[in-house]
Each structure stands twice: as structure tokens, then as C-alpha cells.
């Protein structure tokens, strides 16, 4: 009888543990607002991510997307469905981001998407998850030392880059040569097809650490903030995404992600500030 009693105890203990584990999933899900029915039914979140903008997003050795924003997408999917594999990732270029979203190919843009009025007319944005300035990278022997030195010069930029408006308004007679990808921009700079290449500060400082023959103009430009892009009139999804972004900060997600994808200490600390602090007042 004692043996039978102990066996019954073990069975009930195992069942209780299993029940507790099962209850953990709904309990965690209750921390965040519910997903829209269509996305819940699909069982995946479809993200557009960058595959040419390290450390935000790039192509890994296995040919798959990798980077801080890619990890964000995977963690948000884990919050939603319990597994990071429930993030369906599609590489998008800067110019294809919004058409891919509004065309229904993806659910969310998590791809270095700057938030400003012209874009807010056609899509909605989540809360800000990153802020920073843009910078220009030049060959080490370039005479340029400040942004005004590019007056009448040619700056290379990825198509759809948010810096175009600022450059045209603030640097007289600047010429902009638009290219498809960051890799195209770096190659064009090395071929002397332009005097500098402009991009988000984190990207530019990362490029400088990877290309010893290039250096960064310290003066920043075009303070910008990034948000996750959503289609208009999707309040349920927006509420979920905003809650997920709050949880990422609370879970200290960015500290681990930055250590994983940014080797240079100075670059890492600068970018962490953009992920973990509030942006300065935008004029």
C-alpha cells in the first residue's frame, strides 16, 4: 500500500507541475493586450527587416537575417506566440518597406524606419524604440571635417533614406546619389563616385569599425526617432506592439542584444543610449 500511495503521490505531483507549466503561458500572454483575431489565427507575425544595415539588421553567415531589430522581432513573436520562430522575417529595402506593409506582404515594419510627418500620413507608428542622429562616413584622406564642407559635393544615400530632406535644406547645392543598399553605398564611396555616404549613426559607426580606410564626420545631422510601422487603423495590433516594446525595456533586452551584435565598446554604449533613454526634444 505504501508503494501504491507513493506512486499516486508522484503522479499527482507530476500532473500539478504540468498544469503549472501550462498555466504559465496564458499568464504571460495576459501581460500584453490581445492580438488581432486574424494574426492570432495565422499563428505568426510577419516582419519586414533590414538585411543591409548592421547592427540593426544584416545577413548572417547562414544567409538568414540577424541583428538587433531582427532579435526584437523574434522576441516580440515569442511574447505573442511563445516562440521566436513565430516571427516570419522578410528582407526589405528602404524604399520597399511601406509598399510591402500597405500591400499586405508583411504585418509590421521593424527596419530602421524613421518616424516623421510625411510617413505618418500613410502609415501608423508604434511608440519610439530608438533615437539617434545620422552621420556621414568618408575616406580617411578626405578633406571634409564638418557637414558644411559638403556644399556642392556629392553624398551617397540609400533610396528612401530619411536624411535627404535635411541635407537638401541645410547644405547648399549638395548632390545626392541614391543607391539601393548600404553595400552599394560603401562600394560607390570606395570607387570615389561620391564624397561621403550618409546613414543612421549606429550603422555609420559600425561601418567605420569594419572599414579601416574610412572615418566618420563627428558632426551629427537630422535627429531622428525610429518606430515600428503598422498599417492605418489597426489599434489592437498597435496596443500589443507598444506593450511589447515596454516589456523589452523592462526585460533588459537591449543590453544583451547590443553585446551580441556590437563589438566596439564606444559604438555599443552610444547605441544603447538610443535604445534605453528618451530622445531629446525635437525641434
C-alpha positions as CSV (number, residue, x, y, z in Angstrom):
1,X,0.0,0.0,0.0
2,X,2.8,2.4,0.8
3,X,4.4,1.8,-2.6
4,X,1.0,2.4,-4.3
5,X,0.5,5.6,-2.2
6,X,3.9,6.9,-3.2
7,X,3.2,6.2,-6.8
8,X,-0.1,8.1,-6.6
9,X,1.7,11.0,-5.0
10,X,4.2,11.1,-7.8
11,X,1.5,11.0,-10.4
12,X,-0.4,13.9,-8.8
13,X,2.8,15.9,-8.3
14,X,3.8,15.4,-12.0
15,X,0.3,16.4,-13.1
16,X,0.4,19.5,-10.9
17,X,3.8,20.5,-12.3
18,X,2.5,20.0,-15.9
19,X,-0.6,22.1,-15.1
20,X,1.5,24.8,-13.6
21,X,3.7,24.9,-16.7
22,X,0.6,25.1,-18.9
23,X,-0.8,27.9,-16.9
24,X,2.4,29.9,-17.3
25,X,1.7,30.5,-21.0
26,X,-1.7,32.2,-20.6
27,X,-0.4,34.1,-17.6
28,X,2.4,35.6,-19.6
29,X,0.0,36.3,-22.5
30,X,-2.3,38.2,-20.2
31,X,0.6,40.7,-19.5
32,X,0.1,42.1,-23.0
33,X,-3.0,43.2,-24.9
34,X,-4.7,40.6,-27.2
35,X,-3.6,40.2,-30.8
36,X,-6.0,40.9,-33.6
37,X,-8.0,37.8,-34.4
38,X,-6.6,37.5,-37.9
39,X,-3.0,37.5,-36.7
40,X,-3.8,35.1,-33.8
41,X,-5.4,32.8,-36.3
42,X,-2.4,32.9,-38.6
43,X,-0.1,32.0,-35.7
44,X,2.8,34.2,-37.0
45,X,3.8,37.8,-37.1
46,X,5.3,38.9,-40.4
47,X,8.1,41.4,-40.1
48,X,9.9,43.4,-42.7
49,X,13.5,43.7,-41.5
50,X,16.7,45.2,-43.0
51,X,19.4,42.9,-44.3
52,X,21.9,45.5,-45.2
53,X,22.1,47.7,-42.1
54,X,24.2,46.2,-39.3
55,X,23.9,46.1,-36.4
56,X,20.1,46.7,-36.9
57,X,19.7,44.0,-39.5
58,X,22.1,42.2,-41.9
59,X,22.5,38.8,-43.5
60,X,24.3,36.2,-41.3
61,X,26.7,33.5,-42.4
62,X,23.8,31.1,-42.8
63,X,22.0,33.5,-45.2
64,X,19.4,34.4,-42.6
65,X,18.6,37.8,-41.2
66,X,20.5,38.8,-38.0
67,X,20.8,41.9,-35.9
68,X,19.2,43.9,-33.0
69,X,15.9,44.6,-34.8
70,X,15.8,41.0,-36.0
71,X,16.1,39.9,-32.4
72,X,13.5,42.4,-31.4
73,X,11.1,40.8,-34.0
74,X,11.8,37.3,-32.7
75,X,11.3,38.3,-29.1
76,X,8.0,40.1,-29.9
77,X,6.8,37.0,-31.7
78,X,7.8,35.0,-28.5
79,X,5.7,37.3,-26.4
80,X,2.8,36.8,-28.9
81,X,3.0,33.0,-29.5
82,X,5.5,31.6,-27.1
83,X,8.3,31.0,-29.7
84,X,10.7,33.3,-31.5
85,X,10.3,31.0,-34.5
86,X,6.8,32.5,-34.9
87,X,8.4,35.6,-36.4
88,X,8.3,35.4,-40.2
89,X,11.1,37.6,-41.5
90,X,11.3,39.3,-44.9
91,X,14.3,41.4,-46.0
92,X,13.1,44.8,-47.2
93,X,14.9,47.7,-48.8
94,X,14.3,51.3,-47.5
95,X,12.1,52.2,-50.5
96,X,10.1,48.9,-50.3
97,X,9.3,49.0,-46.6
98,X,6.0,50.9,-46.7
99,X,4.7,49.5,-50.0
100,X,5.3,46.0,-48.6
101,X,3.3,46.9,-45.5
102,X,0.4,48.5,-47.2
103,X,0.4,45.8,-49.9
104,X,-0.3,43.2,-47.2
105,X,3.0,41.3,-47.6
106,X,4.1,42.0,-44.0
107,X,2.3,42.9,-40.8
108,X,5.0,45.2,-39.3
109,X,8.0,47.2,-40.4
110,X,10.9,46.8,-38.0
111,X,13.6,48.1,-40.3
112,X,15.3,51.3,-39.2
113,X,12.1,53.2,-40.0
114,X,12.3,56.9,-39.2
115,X,9.1,58.4,-37.8
116,X,8.2,61.8,-39.4
117,X,5.1,63.6,-40.6
118,X,5.2,62.6,-44.3
119,X,5.3,58.9,-43.3
120,X,2.6,59.3,-40.6
121,X,0.2,60.4,-43.3
122,X,0.3,56.9,-44.9
123,X,1.1,54.5,-42.0
124,X,0.8,54.4,-38.3
125,X,3.8,54.1,-35.9
126,X,4.4,52.4,-32.6
127,X,6.0,54.2,-29.7
128,X,9.6,55.3,-30.3
129,X,12.1,52.4,-29.6
130,X,15.3,54.1,-30.8
131,X,16.6,57.6,-31.4
132,X,19.8,58.9,-32.8
133,X,21.5,61.2,-35.3
134,X,22.7,60.3,-38.7
135,X,26.3,60.7,-39.8
136,X,28.5,60.8,-42.9
137,X,31.4,58.5,-43.5
138,X,34.3,59.5,-45.8
139,X,37.7,58.1,-46.9
140,X,40.3,58.8,-44.3
141,X,42.2,61.1,-46.6
142,X,39.1,63.2,-47.3
143,X,39.5,67.0,-46.7
144,X,35.9,67.1,-45.2
145,X,35.9,67.8,-41.5
146,X,32.4,69.1,-41.0
147,X,29.0,68.9,-42.7
148,X,29.3,72.3,-44.4
149,X,32.3,71.0,-46.3
150,X,29.9,69.0,-48.4
151,X,28.4,72.1,-50.1
152,X,28.4,71.5,-53.8
153,X,29.7,67.9,-53.2
154,X,28.0,64.5,-53.8
155,X,26.7,62.5,-50.9
156,X,25.7,58.9,-51.4
157,X,22.4,57.8,-49.8
158,X,20.2,54.7,-49.8
159,X,17.0,55.2,-51.7
160,X,14.2,56.4,-49.4
161,X,16.7,57.5,-46.7
162,X,15.2,60.0,-44.3
163,X,18.3,62.2,-44.4
164,X,17.5,63.6,-47.9
165,X,15.2,66.4,-46.7
166,X,17.7,67.6,-44.1
167,X,20.6,67.6,-46.5
168,X,18.8,69.5,-49.2
169,X,17.6,72.1,-46.7
170,X,20.9,72.6,-44.8
171,X,23.8,72.1,-47.2
172,X,23.8,74.4,-50.2
173,X,24.0,72.7,-53.7
174,X,24.5,69.3,-52.2
175,X,24.1,66.5,-54.8
176,X,22.5,63.2,-53.7
177,X,23.3,60.0,-55.4
178,X,20.7,57.4,-54.4
179,X,21.6,53.7,-54.3
180,X,19.7,50.5,-53.5
181,X,21.6,49.2,-50.5
182,X,24.3,50.1,-47.9
183,X,26.7,47.8,-49.6
184,X,26.2,49.7,-52.8
185,X,26.9,52.9,-51.0
186,X,30.1,51.7,-49.4
187,X,31.3,50.4,-52.8
188,X,30.5,53.6,-54.5
189,X,32.4,55.6,-51.8
190,X,35.4,53.3,-52.3
191,X,35.2,53.9,-56.1
192,X,35.1,57.7,-55.5
193,X,31.6,58.1,-57.0
194,X,30.7,60.3,-54.1
195,X,32.4,62.4,-51.4
196,X,30.6,60.7,-48.5
197,X,28.0,58.2,-47.6
198,X,25.2,59.1,-45.1
199,X,23.2,56.8,-42.9
200,X,21.9,56.2,-39.4
201,X,24.6,56.9,-36.8
202,X,24.8,53.3,-35.5
203,X,25.2,52.0,-39.0
204,X,27.8,54.5,-39.9
205,X,29.9,54.0,-36.8
206,X,29.7,50.2,-37.4
207,X,30.9,50.6,-40.9
208,X,33.8,52.7,-39.7
209,X,34.8,49.9,-37.3
210,X,34.6,47.4,-40.2
211,X,36.4,49.5,-42.9
212,X,39.7,50.9,-41.5
213,X,40.2,53.1,-44.7
214,X,37.1,55.1,-43.8
215,X,36.3,57.6,-41.0
216,X,33.2,59.3,-39.6
217,X,32.5,63.1,-39.6
218,X,31.7,63.6,-35.9
219,X,29.1,66.3,-36.5
220,X,25.7,64.6,-36.5
221,X,22.7,65.5,-38.6
222,X,18.9,65.0,-38.7
223,X,18.0,63.8,-35.2
224,X,15.6,61.0,-35.8
225,X,13.4,58.5,-34.0
226,X,12.5,55.0,-35.1
227,X,9.2,53.2,-34.6
228,X,7.6,50.1,-35.8
229,X,5.4,50.7,-38.8
230,X,1.8,49.5,-38.9
231,X,-1.0,49.9,-41.4
232,X,-3.5,52.6,-40.6
233,X,-6.4,51.8,-38.3
234,X,-5.1,48.7,-36.6
235,X,-5.5,49.7,-32.9
236,X,-5.3,46.2,-31.4
237,X,-2.0,45.4,-33.1
238,X,-0.6,48.8,-32.1
239,X,-1.6,48.3,-28.5
240,X,0.1,44.9,-28.5
241,X,3.3,46.2,-30.1
242,X,3.6,49.2,-27.7
243,X,3.2,46.9,-24.7
244,X,5.8,44.5,-26.2
245,X,8.2,47.4,-26.6
246,X,7.7,48.4,-23.0
247,X,8.4,44.8,-22.0
248,X,11.6,44.7,-24.0
249,X,13.0,47.5,-21.9
250,X,11.8,46.0,-18.7
251,X,13.4,42.7,-19.6
252,X,16.8,44.4,-20.3
253,X,16.6,43.0,-23.8
254,X,18.7,45.7,-25.4
255,X,21.7,45.2,-23.2
256,X,22.1,41.6,-24.3
257,X,21.3,42.3,-27.9
258,X,23.8,45.1,-28.1
259,X,26.5,42.9,-26.6
260,X,25.7,40.2,-29.2
261,X,25.9,42.4,-32.3
262,X,28.2,45.3,-31.4
263,X,31.8,44.5,-30.6
264,X,33.1,48.1,-30.3
265,X,32.5,49.4,-26.8
266,X,32.1,53.0,-27.9
267,X,29.6,52.2,-30.6
268,X,27.7,49.9,-28.2
269,X,27.4,52.5,-25.5
270,X,26.3,55.2,-27.9
271,X,23.6,52.9,-29.4
272,X,22.4,51.7,-26.1
273,X,21.7,55.3,-25.1
274,X,19.4,55.5,-28.1
275,X,17.5,52.3,-27.2
276,X,17.2,52.9,-23.4
277,X,16.8,56.6,-22.9
278,X,14.2,59.2,-24.0
279,X,15.1,61.3,-27.1
280,X,16.0,64.9,-26.6
281,X,13.3,67.5,-27.5
282,X,12.9,67.5,-31.3
283,X,12.7,71.0,-32.8
